[in-house]
């Protein structure tokens, strides 16, 4: 039973995680493109350096504050990017956000009509390491496990 788990279920599960992440990202992009657009003014753009994060690792986050008006009401926001799930964080993207959105800039954002307190400047790019490495690592794992069971003479199924 355990050998079947090692040979099939674990690698296929990891491959499915990579595929699901890619499909989820595409869905986010589709929904984002249909949201209403508003002009926002960037009021602050800085890097938060958190050496004492909950994960125990040093984390960096672009802190971009902005203000905007939607349906006659004023709002503020601080969520620059709509992000999907990434298995490995991409801290270079935080620097890209800081370079792209400077204090005083007027840029477009997308607002959630049902909750206009929430607006995003962009959709974070798909983290290729997460989307590509998961299936590649899974296939390598599968080859290693199948090779091991072939050498020891145990049936693959």
Backbone as CSV, one residue per row, in Angstrom:
resi,resn,N_x,N_y,N_z,CA_x,CA_y,CA_z,C_x,C_y,C_z
1,UNK,0.816,-1.203,0.000,0.000,0.000,0.000,0.856,1.261,0.000
2,UNK,1.884,1.262,0.865,2.753,2.431,0.940,3.530,2.595,-0.354
3,UNK,3.953,1.496,-0.951,4.707,1.615,-2.198,3.833,2.202,-3.299
4,UNK,2.546,1.840,-3.334,1.636,2.434,-4.319,1.479,3.923,-4.060
5,UNK,1.426,4.297,-2.796,1.326,5.707,-2.425,2.557,6.458,-2.905
6,UNK,3.729,5.883,-2.661,4.978,6.522,-3.080,5.095,6.597,-4.597
7,UNK,4.630,5.545,-5.264,4.808,5.470,-6.710,3.834,6.330,-7.496
8,UNK,2.625,6.469,-7.032,1.597,7.107,-7.848,0.994,8.346,-7.195
9,UNK,0.462,8.200,-6.023,-0.355,9.259,-5.421,0.448,10.523,-5.133
10,UNK,1.601,10.388,-4.509,2.390,11.568,-4.152,2.819,12.358,-5.394
11,UNK,3.443,11.720,-6.392,3.849,12.500,-7.565,2.667,13.110,-8.324
12,UNK,1.596,12.345,-8.470,0.440,12.897,-9.177,-0.168,14.065,-8.404
13,UNK,-0.177,13.975,-7.093,-0.671,15.081,-6.275,0.169,16.333,-6.471
14,UNK,1.476,16.167,-6.509,2.351,17.321,-6.718,2.176,17.925,-8.112
15,UNK,2.004,17.077,-9.108,1.760,17.574,-10.468,0.449,18.353,-10.501
16,UNK,-0.581,17.818,-9.856,-1.875,18.497,-9.825,-1.793,19.850,-9.125
17,UNK,-0.944,19.972,-8.107,-0.765,21.259,-7.431,-0.240,22.297,-8.418
18,UNK,0.751,21.935,-9.207,1.294,22.860,-10.205,0.268,23.233,-11.258
19,UNK,-0.502,22.255,-11.728,-1.531,22.518,-12.738,-2.642,23.384,-12.147
20,UNK,-3.084,23.059,-10.927,-4.132,23.843,-10.275,-3.698,25.288,-10.102
21,UNK,-2.453,25.495,-9.709,-1.957,26.859,-9.514,-2.029,27.649,-10.816
22,UNK,-1.680,27.046,-11.919,-1.726,27.720,-13.211,-3.164,28.032,-13.616
23,UNK,-4.068,27.081,-13.445,-5.476,27.311,-13.782,-6.098,28.381,-12.893
24,UNK,-5.762,28.367,-11.626,-6.263,29.368,-10.685,-5.779,30.764,-11.076
25,UNK,-4.531,30.858,-11.480,-3.974,32.139,-11.918,-4.728,32.666,-13.138
26,UNK,-4.999,31.812,-14.095,-5.736,32.233,-15.292,-7.130,32.736,-14.929
27,UNK,-7.784,32.080,-13.969,-9.104,32.513,-13.519,-9.029,33.889,-12.864
28,UNK,-8.030,34.093,-12.033,-7.829,35.402,-11.393,-7.653,36.482,-12.443
29,UNK,-6.845,36.223,-13.446,-6.614,37.217,-14.516,-7.911,37.546,-15.249
30,UNK,-8.724,36.543,-15.538,-9.991,36.768,-16.233,-10.936,37.626,-15.402
31,UNK,-11.077,37.305,-14.128,-11.960,38.073,-13.247,-11.442,39.506,-13.102
32,UNK,-10.142,39.655,-12.929,-9.530,40.970,-12.752,-9.799,41.873,-13.956
33,UNK,-9.692,41.331,-15.142,-9.861,42.144,-16.357,-11.283,42.689,-16.498
34,UNK,-12.244,42.070,-15.831,-13.637,42.498,-15.945,-14.055,43.488,-14.852
35,UNK,-13.195,43.761,-13.889,-13.536,44.693,-12.813,-13.497,46.136,-13.305
36,UNK,-14.285,47.036,-12.680,-14.249,48.450,-13.070,-12.881,49.077,-12.775
37,UNK,-12.485,50.004,-13.638,-11.198,50.684,-13.513,-11.390,52.072,-12.923
38,UNK,-10.518,52.446,-11.989,-10.520,53.791,-11.414,-9.092,54.322,-11.414
39,UNK,-8.976,55.655,-11.402,-7.662,56.291,-11.265,-7.325,56.386,-9.782
40,UNK,-6.117,56.021,-9.436,-5.663,56.120,-8.047,-4.412,56.982,-7.983
41,UNK,-4.227,57.644,-6.851,-3.004,58.413,-6.614,-2.184,57.674,-5.568
42,UNK,-0.940,57.398,-5.896,-0.042,56.717,-4.971,0.366,57.719,-3.887
43,UNK,0.080,57.390,-2.630,0.405,58.290,-1.520,1.653,57.857,-0.758
44,UNK,2.046,56.594,-0.904,3.256,56.105,-0.248,3.746,54.872,-0.988
45,UNK,5.063,54.751,-1.110,5.657,53.603,-1.771,6.974,53.294,-1.073
46,UNK,6.978,52.221,-0.303,8.193,51.855,0.429,8.257,50.346,0.604
47,UNK,9.420,49.878,1.010,9.628,48.444,1.237,9.570,48.159,2.728
48,UNK,8.693,47.244,3.118,8.663,46.764,4.501,9.617,45.593,4.610
49,UNK,10.547,45.702,5.524,11.522,44.649,5.780,11.171,44.046,7.129
50,UNK,10.684,42.810,7.122,10.240,42.165,8.346,11.170,41.001,8.688
51,UNK,12.195,41.270,9.523,13.110,40.175,9.876,12.510,39.193,10.875
52,UNK,11.372,39.518,11.475,10.783,38.678,12.514,9.406,38.170,12.086
53,UNK,9.284,37.684,10.888,7.984,37.227,10.379,7.535,35.954,11.086
54,UNK,6.264,35.640,10.934,5.701,34.427,11.541,6.352,33.157,11.004
55,UNK,6.820,33.210,9.752,7.426,32.026,9.154,8.836,31.761,9.673
56,UNK,9.397,32.719,10.403,10.759,32.560,10.905,11.809,33.001,9.912
57,UNK,11.381,33.413,8.725,12.298,33.887,7.697,12.113,35.382,7.525
58,UNK,13.132,36.028,7.057,13.036,37.448,6.760,12.154,37.618,5.527
59,UNK,11.188,38.522,5.607,10.267,38.743,4.496,10.278,40.201,4.084
60,UNK,10.121,40.414,2.793,10.053,41.752,2.226,8.696,41.922,1.570
61,UNK,8.132,43.107,1.706,6.831,43.373,1.100,6.780,44.832,0.650
62,UNK,6.382,45.032,-0.595,6.178,46.394,-1.086,4.939,46.957,-0.406
63,UNK,5.087,48.086,0.214,3.955,48.755,0.874,3.598,49.964,0.025
64,UNK,2.511,49.840,-0.713,2.078,50.910,-1.611,0.677,51.331,-1.183
65,UNK,0.565,52.555,-0.701,-0.719,53.115,-0.293,-1.222,54.033,-1.398
66,UNK,-2.525,54.082,-1.566,-3.117,54.915,-2.611,-4.505,55.348,-2.199
67,UNK,-4.989,56.377,-2.876,-6.357,56.849,-2.628,-7.081,56.939,-3.963
68,UNK,-8.403,56.768,-3.893,-9.205,56.767,-5.110,-10.649,57.079,-4.765
69,UNK,-11.410,57.370,-5.795,-12.832,57.651,-5.648,-13.595,56.649,-6.501
70,UNK,-14.677,56.091,-5.914,-15.515,55.147,-6.650,-16.968,55.412,-6.288
71,UNK,-17.758,55.669,-7.304,-19.187,55.973,-7.132,-19.421,57.100,-6.125
72,UNK,-18.567,58.134,-6.232,-18.730,59.334,-5.428,-18.186,59.260,-4.010
73,UNK,-17.587,58.154,-3.619,-17.016,58.030,-2.279,-15.503,57.885,-2.368
74,UNK,-14.828,58.439,-1.359,-13.367,58.362,-1.296,-12.940,57.106,-0.535
75,UNK,-11.887,56.479,-1.033,-11.346,55.277,-0.403,-9.824,55.347,-0.391
76,UNK,-9.228,54.539,0.484,-7.784,54.340,0.471,-7.524,52.847,0.355
77,UNK,-6.390,52.523,-0.196,-6.023,51.118,-0.341,-4.543,50.920,-0.111
78,UNK,-4.162,49.695,0.143,-2.740,49.371,0.339,-2.400,47.975,-0.168
79,UNK,-3.208,47.461,-1.082,-2.962,46.140,-1.648,-2.608,46.315,-3.124
80,UNK,-1.324,46.422,-3.436,-0.956,46.727,-4.815,-1.259,45.622,-5.817
81,UNK,-1.186,44.379,-5.388,-1.330,43.296,-6.358,-2.260,42.211,-5.838
82,UNK,-3.086,41.733,-6.727,-3.909,40.560,-6.459,-3.006,39.360,-6.692
83,UNK,-2.782,38.609,-5.655,-1.805,37.524,-5.728,-2.476,36.170,-5.595
84,UNK,-1.971,35.228,-6.365,-2.384,33.849,-6.205,-1.468,33.187,-5.195
85,UNK,-1.643,31.906,-5.022,-0.809,31.172,-4.080,0.522,30.823,-4.727
86,UNK,1.607,31.127,-4.034,2.945,30.756,-4.487,3.610,29.881,-3.448
87,UNK,4.153,28.768,-3.868,4.860,27.898,-2.936,6.172,28.522,-2.487
88,UNK,6.798,29.278,-3.393,8.025,29.984,-3.071,7.808,31.468,-3.324
89,UNK,8.014,32.323,-2.328,7.798,33.756,-2.545,8.829,34.334,-3.511
90,UNK,8.411,35.354,-4.246,9.275,36.019,-5.216,9.516,37.450,-4.735
91,UNK,10.618,37.632,-4.015,10.885,38.947,-3.446,11.336,39.959,-4.493
92,UNK,11.816,39.519,-5.630,12.174,40.455,-6.705,10.949,41.221,-7.167
93,UNK,9.801,40.595,-7.126,8.566,41.252,-7.553,8.252,42.459,-6.668
94,UNK,8.605,42.384,-5.402,8.372,43.515,-4.493,9.150,44.743,-4.975
95,UNK,10.369,44.529,-5.450,11.169,45.643,-5.985,10.573,46.172,-7.283
96,UNK,10.026,45.282,-8.091,9.368,45.701,-9.340,8.194,46.617,-9.017
97,UNK,7.402,46.251,-8.011,6.271,47.098,-7.613,6.747,48.481,-7.184
98,UNK,7.811,48.535,-6.404,8.327,49.824,-5.942,8.819,50.683,-7.100
99,UNK,9.459,50.054,-8.072,9.930,50.802,-9.248,8.767,51.303,-10.095
100,UNK,7.711,50.539,-10.152,6.585,50.861,-11.019,5.633,51.896,-10.415
101,UNK,5.474,51.894,-9.101,4.502,52.775,-8.440,5.213,53.688,-7.446
102,UNK,5.407,54.931,-7.841,6.100,55.919,-7.009,5.101,56.906,-6.432
103,UNK,5.451,57.459,-5.287,4.594,58.436,-4.618,4.269,59.582,-5.578
104,UNK,2.978,59.928,-5.643,2.517,61.009,-6.506,2.039,60.547,-7.873
105,UNK,2.359,59.324,-8.271,1.910,58.790,-9.564,0.393,58.621,-9.573
106,UNK,-0.208,58.856,-10.733,-1.623,58.558,-10.957,-1.659,57.356,-11.901
107,UNK,-2.251,56.254,-11.427,-2.300,55.023,-12.216,-3.704,54.440,-12.139
108,UNK,-3.963,53.449,-12.955,-5.260,52.764,-12.932,-5.234,51.604,-11.958
109,UNK,-6.402,51.356,-11.362,-6.584,50.208,-10.481,-7.934,49.586,-10.794
110,UNK,-8.121,48.384,-10.349,-9.386,47.672,-10.500,-10.050,47.572,-9.132
111,UNK,-11.356,47.882,-9.090,-12.103,47.913,-7.836,-13.098,46.763,-7.803
112,UNK,-13.263,46.174,-6.623,-14.306,45.172,-6.440,-15.625,45.909,-6.201
113,UNK,-16.567,45.860,-7.125,-17.809,46.617,-6.976,-18.600,46.239,-5.721
114,UNK,-18.578,44.988,-5.340,-19.311,44.547,-4.153,-18.658,45.022,-2.852
115,UNK,-17.378,45.333,-2.920,-16.638,45.821,-1.749,-15.642,46.874,-2.231
116,UNK,-16.101,48.098,-2.480,-15.233,49.114,-3.086,-14.074,49.566,-2.202
117,UNK,-13.991,49.075,-0.982,-12.824,49.361,-0.143,-11.601,48.589,-0.628
118,UNK,-11.834,47.635,-1.526,-10.747,46.796,-2.035,-10.488,47.139,-3.496
119,UNK,-9.252,47.539,-3.776,-8.818,47.834,-5.152,-7.396,47.311,-5.324
120,UNK,-7.109,46.837,-6.518,-5.786,46.303,-6.823,-5.199,47.050,-8.007
121,UNK,-3.888,47.288,-7.961,-3.212,47.955,-9.069,-2.945,46.987,-10.215
122,UNK,-2.703,45.742,-9.886,-2.394,44.749,-10.923,-2.542,43.345,-10.352
123,UNK,-2.440,42.382,-11.241,-2.373,40.978,-10.841,-0.898,40.597,-10.822
124,UNK,-0.460,40.044,-9.717,0.934,39.609,-9.627,1.185,38.525,-10.680
125,UNK,2.361,38.543,-11.289,2.641,37.517,-12.301,2.695,36.123,-11.685
126,UNK,2.394,35.151,-12.505,2.480,33.757,-12.070,3.930,33.464,-11.722
127,UNK,4.142,32.926,-10.555,5.498,32.609,-10.125,5.929,31.321,-10.807
128,UNK,6.777,31.463,-11.776,7.145,30.333,-12.623,7.827,29.206,-11.851
129,UNK,8.563,29.566,-10.810,9.224,28.530,-10.025,8.179,27.597,-9.411
130,UNK,7.099,28.181,-8.916,6.050,27.354,-8.319,5.321,26.535,-9.372
131,UNK,4.962,27.168,-10.482,4.145,26.508,-11.495,4.913,25.470,-12.289
132,UNK,6.194,25.701,-12.526,6.980,24.790,-13.364,7.730,23.762,-12.520
133,UNK,8.295,24.202,-11.418,9.100,23.284,-10.618,8.294,22.151,-9.986
134,UNK,7.070,22.429,-9.582,6.280,21.365,-8.964,6.115,20.164,-9.896
135,UNK,5.637,20.362,-11.128,5.544,19.188,-12.019,6.906,18.573,-12.350
136,UNK,7.938,19.397,-12.539,9.264,18.864,-12.873,9.810,18.032,-11.716
137,UNK,9.716,18.564,-10.494,10.173,17.813,-9.323,9.355,16.537,-9.174
138,UNK,8.074,16.619,-9.449,7.207,15.446,-9.329,7.592,14.363,-10.329
139,UNK,7.860,14.757,-11.546,8.254,13.788,-12.572,9.600,13.166,-12.226
140,UNK,10.534,13.983,-11.731,11.835,13.448,-11.314,11.660,12.469,-10.151
141,UNK,10.802,12.835,-9.211,10.515,11.957,-8.069,9.907,10.643,-8.555
142,UNK,8.951,10.757,-9.475,8.297,9.580,-10.026,9.316,8.674,-10.713
143,UNK,10.217,9.261,-11.503,11.244,8.472,-12.186,12.170,7.789,-11.175
144,UNK,12.528,8.519,-10.127,13.405,7.958,-9.102,12.730,6.788,-8.384
145,UNK,11.497,6.987,-7.965,10.771,5.931,-7.251,10.546,4.718,-8.158
146,UNK,10.105,4.955,-9.405,9.875,3.839,-10.310,11.186,3.113,-10.618
147,UNK,12.257,3.883,-10.759,13.567,3.265,-10.988,13.988,2.401,-9.821
148,UNK,13.769,2.894,-8.618,14.108,2.122,-7.409,13.322,0.812,-7.377
149,UNK,12.010,0.897,-7.583,11.191,-0.310,-7.521,11.510,-1.258,-8.680
150,UNK,11.948,-0.736,-9.800,12.366,-1.587,-10.918,13.631,-2.354,-10.548
151,UNK,14.586,-1.649,-9.909,15.857,-2.278,-9.524,15.637,-3.357,-8.471
152,UNK,14.788,-3.085,-7.491,14.552,-4.091,-6.449,13.598,-5.179,-6.903
153,UNK,13.028,-5.021,-8.090,12.206,-6.078,-8.665,10.764,-6.082,-8.222
154,UNK,10.291,-5.015,-7.621,8.897,-4.954,-7.207,8.037,-4.431,-8.381
155,UNK,6.847,-4.960,-8.496,5.953,-4.547,-9.566,5.615,-3.073,-9.425
156,UNK,5.450,-2.413,-10.566,5.120,-0.980,-10.533,3.706,-0.739,-10.050
157,UNK,2.804,-1.675,-10.264,1.405,-1.474,-9.828,0.927,-2.622,-9.007
